[in-house]
Amino acid sequence: MGSFAVEVKYDLRDPVSFEHIQSFAPRVDANGLQRVRMKFRARNRYGGMNISWAEATVRSMKRTPRAPS
């Protein structure tokens, strides 16, 4: 999730104002995918601070054990 936060931060209008609030990452699914959701605060074009969400689906390096067939 760390690289996800960095990508979001540097895509902002004012990356220096980025403040991570909270992240959610449920279990990795059977296909090795994980949906990540991050709540953050950043400065908008008018100088005010907004709270926003970013979402991504990432491929996990961990393997989820499969149930026996």
C-alpha positions in Angstrom: 0.0 0.0 0.0 2.9 2.3 0.5 3.6 2.8 -3.2 -0.2 3.4 -3.8 -0.1 6.3 -1.4 3.0 7.7 -3.1 1.4 7.5 -6.5 -1.7 9.3 -5.2 0.4 12.0 -3.5 2.4 12.9 -6.5 -0.7 13.0 -8.7 -2.1 15.9 -6.6 -2.0 19.6 -7.4 -0.1 20.2 -4.1 1.7 17.0 -3.1 3.3 18.6 -0.1 -0.2 19.1 1.5 -1.0 15.3 1.3 -2.0 13.8 4.7 -2.9 10.1 4.9 -5.9 9.5 7.2 -6.7 5.8 6.9 -6.3 2.8 4.5 -8.4 -0.3 4.1 -7.3 -3.5 2.4 -9.4 -6.6 2.7 -8.1 -10.1 2.2 -6.5 -11.1 -1.1 -9.0 -12.9 -3.3 -8.5 -16.3 -5.0 -7.1 -14.5 -8.1 -4.4 -12.8 -6.1 -6.1 -9.4 -6.3 -6.7 -7.0 -3.4 -8.9 -3.9 -3.5 -7.3 -1.0 -1.6 -9.1 2.1 -0.4 -7.3 5.1 1.1 -8.8 8.2 2.8 -6.6 11.3 2.6 -6.6 15.1 3.0 -5.0 17.5 0.5 -5.2 21.2 -0.4 -7.5 22.2 -3.3 -6.9 24.9 -5.9 -8.5 27.5 -3.7 -6.2 26.8 -0.7 -8.8 24.9 1.3 -8.3 21.3 2.5 -10.5 18.5 1.1 -10.9 15.0 2.4 -10.9 12.5 -0.5 -10.8 8.8 -1.3 -8.6 6.9 -3.7 -9.2 3.2 -4.7 -7.1 0.7 -6.6 -7.0 -3.0 -7.3 -3.6 -4.4 -6.8 -2.0 -7.8 -7.5 -0.7 -9.2 -4.2 2.6 -11.0 -4.0 1.2 -13.3 -1.3 -0.6 -16.4 -2.4 -4.0 -17.2 -0.8 -4.3 -20.9 0.1 -7.0 -22.6 -2.0 -9.5 -25.0 -0.6 -8.9 -28.6 -1.5 -10.9 -29.8 -4.6 
